[in-house]
Amino acid sequence: MIRAEVVKLDRGFPLVRLDDGKEVRCEHATELQKGGQQRAVVGDIVQLSWPEGHDKAIISAIEPRSRELVRKDPTERTVPQVLAANFDLILIAQPLSQVNIKRLERELVLAYETGADIAVILTKADLAADVETVERIREQVSCRIERTVPVIVVAQDDEEGLAQVRALLAPDKCAVLIGRSGVGKSSLINLLVGRNVQQIGEVRESDGKGRHTTVSRQIVEIPSGGRVMDMPGVRGLGMWDAQAGIQAAFADIEEIAQECRFDDCRHEKEPGCAVRAAIEDGRISEERFSSYRALMDETAKVQQKREEARWKAKDRSRHFKKHR
């Protein structure tokens, strides 16, 4: 059996890299193509066979993953979608002049859920009016996330920020780069590599949104060390099994909630609610609590749908056994 790493997924067949550095196209074995079976994602270590007379290798098995980046499948209400596997770090890219805090909070939840290290990259800082503006926005973002998460500012003409990103990418480290279309992910990779390896697309001035210039998920080698998994812009970031990620991303609220009089406090109008008290005295903003509550409710609804689907599957199984 041949072992290989999936290094690119595009509109064709998966591209894998063998131990000797050779890259070949593959297709999934029949049993992995059946509904409900997991498919290989970028970063997966897979086992291959190469039948005689076949022009492609066959992915016969996917080895256990050390980590997964997972969201709720945008086309299915009760199915997860794995975006990447076997990484050490998640880099969250946001354009400095158009930081979307609610989106950032979602990205942080998914990142925390993986157990990987996290860093926030504020891109396109060269478009800011002045240094004071850059520092003000960086501080605003830092105040909304845990202090253990570094916030790095990157500009086309500033080597300092790039050096900080490179420092995170030790030779044996692999990072996942996520962010919506047009935030500058491809530009960042080009800067890290030192040449244009990724196509750069235009961004509309009206809303700062870009089109998908990266249409494949692939691993890019960084000359100074480390590797980056480049992801196409991900629009939807639905919660899956994300309660632990929410608790980590909103650790400040979780900590204060421990002081509530009742263990099952909903932080609404209950007497002795420490969270409502913190909102009233300004320690927690109403906006941040609203985001926390919305994400917790979304996760609870997904869990309910999963449970309903599980029971429906059991009923179908019992019905089939009864009438066969």
N, C-alpha and C positions, 0 to 999 in steps of 0.2 A: 504494500500500500504506500502511495506517495503522499507526503504532507506538503501543504502549500498555504500561502496567505492570500486572502482576497484583497487586492489592491485597487480595484476599480469596478464600479457598477455603472453602466450607462444603458443606453437603449438596446444594446446588443447583448452578448453573452458575458458573464462575469470574467474578469481578467484576474489571474492569480500569478503569484511569483513563487517559483520553486526555490529550494535551498541554494541552488547554484546561481541564482539570479535570473534565470530564464523566465520569461513571462509567456503564458499560454491562455487561450480562451477555453472556457469550460461550459458545460451545461449540467443541470441538476439531474440526478438519477430520478427515475420514474416515481419512486416512493416519496421523494422530496418535492415533487410537483403536485401531489395530491392536496386537495383542500384541507386547510388546518395545519399542514406541516410547515415547520419553520424553513425559511429560505436563507441562503448565505447573505451576509451583509459585509460591508467594508470592515476590515480588521479581523474577520473570522479566520481561524485556522481550520482548514478542511482536509479531508482525506480523499484522494483521487484514485481512479482507476483509468486505464487507457486501453479500451478494447481494440483488438487488432482490426485494422482497416477503418477505424474511426478517425475523423479529422479533428475531433475535440476530446479533451479529457472529460471524465464524468465525476462530478462531485457526489460521492457516495455517502459521506457523513460529515457532520459539522461538530467539531470538538467543543467541549464545555467552555463557555465564555467567562472570563474574569469579571467583565463589566458589560452592561448594555445601556445604551441611550434609547429610551422608550417613550413614545407618545401614544395617545389613543388614535387608532387608525381613522383618518378623516372620512373614510368611506364606509366604515362599519362602526356600529354603536357599542359593540361589546368585544372588540378585537384589538389587541395591542399591535403597534408597528415598531419594530426595532430599526433604528436608524444607523447605528454603528456599534462596534464591539471591540473589546480588548484594548482599551486606551487608559492613559494615566491622568490626563488633564483635559478640562473643557475650557476653551476660550470663547467667551461671549462677546461678539462684536456689536457695537452700537455707534451710530454716527454722533459725534460730539454735539453738533448743532441741532440735532433732532432726536435726542434721547427719549425713548418711549418707556417710561417707568413701569407701566403695567405689563408691557411685553417683557421687560427685563426681569420683573418678578416671576413671570411664568418660566422664563429661561433658567433662572436660578433654581426654581423648584425642581425642574427636570434634571438639572445638573447635580444638585444635592442628592437626588434620589439614586444616582449612580455610585456615590461614594468616592468619586474622583476629586482631585484638586480642581480649583476653579479660579479663573481670573477674568476680569471684565476689561475689554479693550475699547477705548473711545477713539474711533477712527476719524479721519478727515479733519484733524485739528488745524491744519493749515488754512482751512476755510473760515476759521473763527476771526473775529474782529481784532482781538488783541490778547496778550498773555493773561490779563486779568479775567477776561471772559472764560478762557480755557480753565483757569484755576477755580473759578466760581462754579462752573458746571461739574468739574471733577469732584469738588467737595460736596456738591448737592447729591451726586450719585453715591459717593462714599457714605453719606449719612443715611442712605436708604438700604444699605446692605451691611452684612456682617463685616467687622473691621479686619477679620482674618482673610477676606477676599481682596486681593490687590486690584486697584483700578489704574490702568496704564493708558496714558495718552500717546497716540501715534500720529505723526505727521510725515508727509512726503520728504520734507527737508530737515527732519530732526532725527538724529541717530540715537538719541538718549532713549526714547520710547522703544525703538526697535531692539536696542541692546537689552532692555528689561524683558521683552518678550523672548528673545533668544536665550536669556538666562534661565527661563522656565523650561526650555526645551533641551534637557540634558541628552547626550547621545543615545541613551537607551529609552527615552521617553517618547510617547506618542500622544498628540493632542487632537481633540476634535474641535473644529472651528465652526460655530453656529451663529446664525443671525439672519434676518430677513433679507430679501433681495435689495441690492443697492446700498448696503451699509459699508462696502469697501473690503469684503473678505478677499476677493481676488487680488485687489491692489495690495493688501497686506501680505499675502503669500508671495507676490512678485517682489516686494521689498525685502522679505526675509530670504528669498532665494537669490536675489541680486540680479534677476533678469525676468523678462516677461514669459512666464510659463502658463499663466491663466488669462483668458480673455476678459477684458473689462468692458462693461456695458454702460449705457447712458442712464441717468437718473432724471426723472421729471422734476423741474423746479417747483411746480405747484404743490406737490405733496411729498417730495423726497423719495418716492418709490421707484424702484428699478425693475427691469425685466430680468428673467433668469439667464444670466450669461454662463453660469456653471450649471450644466444639465446632468453631470455625472457626479457620483460620490467617489472620491479617489484619495489615495495616500500620496503626499508630496514630500520628497526628501529635502531637508533643509541643510545646505552645505556646512553651516556652523555646528550642526548637531541636531538630532531629534527629527521627528516626522510630524506632519500635520494632515489630518483627514479633512479635506475640503468638502463641505456639504452644499448642495444647492440651497437657495433661500427657502426656508421653511415658513410657510404662511401660518398654518394652523398648529397650535401647541396645546392640544387637548390633554387634560390630565388622565393618567391611567391609574396605577397603584401608587399614588403620590403623597400619601399622608405624611410619611417620614420626611419627604422633601419639603413639604409645606412647613412642618414643624422646625426644620433647620433654617429655611429661608426667612421665617418669621420668628426666630428664636426670642426676640425681645418681647413679642406678644405672648408667646408660650410661657416665658419665665414669669411675667406679671400675672398670667392666668392661674398660676399655682397658688396665688394669694387670695383667690376668690373664695367666698364663704362656702359655696356649694361645688362639689366635684363636677357636676353635670351642668354648670353655669353656661348659658348661651350668650352671655354678655349683652343682654338686651335691657331688661328692667329689673333684673333680680337684685334683691338687697345684698349688699356686701360684695358687689362685683368690682374687683380690682382693675379690670380692663377698662370699664366705663369711667372709673375714677381717673385712670391714666389718660384717657382721651380728654376728659374735662380739664385736667391740669396741664395738658399739652405735651406730655411725655410720649404719647402715641397720637399720630394724626388720624383724623376720621377717614381720610383717603386710604391710608395704609391698612387700617382695620377693615375697611370695606373690601379691599383686595384680598386680604387674608380670609375673610368670611366667604367671599365669592368662590375662591379656589377650594376651600373646604367643602362648600356645598356642591360644587361641581364634582369633586372626587367622590362624595357620598352618593351622588346620583349615578355615577359610573359603577360604583360598587353594587348599588341596587340593581342596575341593569344586568350586571354580570350574574348576580344571584338569580334573577328571574330567568336568564338564559340557561343557567345550570339546571334549574328545576324543570324547565320546558324540555331540555335534553333528556332528563331522567324520565319524564312522563312519556316521551316518544319511545324511549328504550323499553319501558315497561309495556307499553301498548304493542310494540313489535313482538316482544317475547310472548305476550298473551295470545296473539292472533296468528302466530306462525305455525 
